[in-house]
Amino acid sequence: MTATRHPIFARLYPRMSQAMDEGGMADHRHALLADLAGAVIEIGAGDGKNFPHYPPAVTRLLAIEPEPWLRRLAGAAARQSQIPVDVTCGVAGRLPAADASFDAAVFCFTLCTVPAPDTALREAYRVLKPGGQLRILEHVLASDSGQARLQRLLDATVWPHLFGGCHLGRDTAAAIEHAGFTIAQLDEFLFPPARTPVSFHIRATARRPGRSLP
């Protein structure tokens, strides 16, 4: 699988995500993953910050991470995990997994960075079993028109270059539905609480339509 290299950002990201977790994002990670069970694929696992939050009912976690430095850190985190975790190289647009092979798929601060979020969501749809869950935690397009304009300006200039391909102004909820999922729960929140271009977040649960396989 093709690796994606962002050597400077990859070394900064663990510190950034740790600061976010200490500021309250860890609670959102925990809520994101609560009640998951069975086989799960996490697409864009980063340095493995989510691993401690998976419940014991998860019998297998396939963690996809294309960036070599972050994948190395995720491997170390996997060895400390209380659930079975397999960290592997892969890209969101071409997952190394069979059709209908997972009970749940997780994107956590990934859809903002992938080149083609619609393709990534279609791949998640493909590898999920009918009735399987999609769990998403992302920063998204601002509901405030002024902040949305600023997001678009930053996305068109410096932001993706500074932050590993990240885009601030993606309408992720619309993309989830466009990929064929049915949104069951959508929580919108500001983090940090001040209204800035990076503050607008969603935590969502969606499902691939169809009856669950036995």
N, C-alpha and C positions, 0 to 999 in steps of 0.2 A: 504494500500500500504506500501511497505517496505521503511523505512527511511534509508538514508545514512548519517552516522555521521563522520564528520571531524571537531571536536570541535575547535582545534587550528587554522587550516586554515580558518574555517568559520569566526572566529573573526578577522583575518587579512585581509580577502578578501575585505570587504567594503572599507578599507583604501587604499588598492592596486588599486581597480577599480576607486576610487575617484581620486587618483593621476593620473591614466591613462587618465581619462576623462578631467582633468585639463590640461593635456599635449596634448590634441587633439583628444582623442578617442571618446569623446562625439559627435564630428562631424560625425564620422563614424557610430555611433549608429543612429544618426538622418537620415543619408543617407540610412542606412540599412532598416529602417522602413517607409520611405517616400512612400506615395501613397497606403499604405495598406488600405483595407476596409473589412467590414463584420466581420465574426467570425474568430478569430486568436488563435492559440495555441503557447505559448512560452515554449520550452522544456529546462528546466534548467534556471529558471528565476533569480537565485541568490537572491540578496537583492532588486531586483526591479529597478535597475538602468535604464532599458529600458522604464519603464512605462511612464515617461514624454514625451518620444519621439514618442509615438504612435499618429497618426492623429485622428481627431474626427470621421472620417468615419469608424473607427473600432467600431463595435457595441457590441462586446463581446470579452474579452481576457481571456482565460484559461491559467493560469500561473502554470506550473508544477515545483516543487522544492522538492527534497528528503531530503535535509539537514535541520534539525529542526531549527537551529539558523537563517540560511539565510531565511527560509520560514517565520519565525516570522517577520524579517525585511521587507520581501516582502509584508506581510500582512499590515504592517504599511504604506508602500509606496502605496499600492493599495487603502487605505482609502483616500489618497490625490490625487488620479488620476482623470483626467478629463474624462476618459472612464470607462465603467464597467469592473472591473477586479475580477476574482475569483481565489484566490491562493489556490492550493491544493497539497497534498503529492502525489508523483508518481515517477516512474522511466522511463527513456527514452526507455528502452527495452520492456515496457508493459504499454502503455499509457491508462489512464482511460477515454477513449473517443471512440465513435462509429465510424464505417467505414464511410468515405466520409462525415464527419461532419464539416469540416473547410475549409475556403477559403484560408488560409495561415498558414504556420508553420514556426517558427523562432528558430534557434539555434544561440546563441551568447556566445562564449567561453564555450561551453558545449561538443562538439564532441571531444575535446582534453582530456576530463576527463572521459567520460563514458567507461565502460569496453569493450563494443562491439559497435563501431560506426556504423558498417554495419546494425546491428539489430535496432539501434535507427533510422537510416534513413529509413529502411523498415517500421517501425512503423509510421513515419511521412508520408510516402507514403500512408499507409493504411487509416489514418484519414483525409487525404486531399481529397477534391472533385476532380473529373477529371478536369484538367486545373488549379488546385490550385497551388499557389506559395509556393516555399521554399526560405526563406531568411537566409543567413548564414554569420556570422562574426566570424572568427577563426584565431588563429595563427597555422601555418602549416609547413610542410616539407620545408626545405630551398632549394632554387634553386642553391645555392653555395655548391659544393660537400664537401668542407672542413667543412662548418657549418653543413651540413647534417650528416657527420660522428660524429661531436661533439654532435649533437642532439641525435643520436642513443646511444652514450655512456652515456649521461645523463639519457636518458629514461630507460636504462638497469641498472642504479645504484641508484642515489639519488633523481632525480627530482620528480617522482611520489609520493615518500614518503613525500617529503617536501611540495608539492603543491596540496594536495587533489586528487591525482590520475592523475594529468595532464601529458600529453605526448606532447613533442615538435615536434616530427618528423612524424606526420600522414599526409598522402596524401589525404586530405579531398576532393579536387576536383575530384579525381579519384573515391573516395567512393560515391560521389553524383551520378555520372554517373552509377556506378555499381549497385546502388539501383534502377535504372530505370528512374531517372529524366533526363530532358533535360536542360542543362545549357544555360540560355539566356544571362547572363552578368557575367563576372568575372573580378574583379579589384584586382590586386596584389599591395601590398604596404609594406614598411618597417616602423615599429613602435616599438621602436624608430628608427630614421633614420640610426644609425650606424648598421653595419651588425654583429649581435650577434645571438646566437641560439634562442632567443625569438623574434626576429625582423620581421620574415616573416609572413605576414598576407594575407588573402583574404577576400573580401566582394563579395558575390555571390547571384544572383537570378536564380532560376531554377524552372521548372514546372513539375508537374505530367502530363504525356501525356493524351490526351482525351479532349473532348469538355466539356466546363463548363456546369454544370447543371443549369436549369432555377431557 
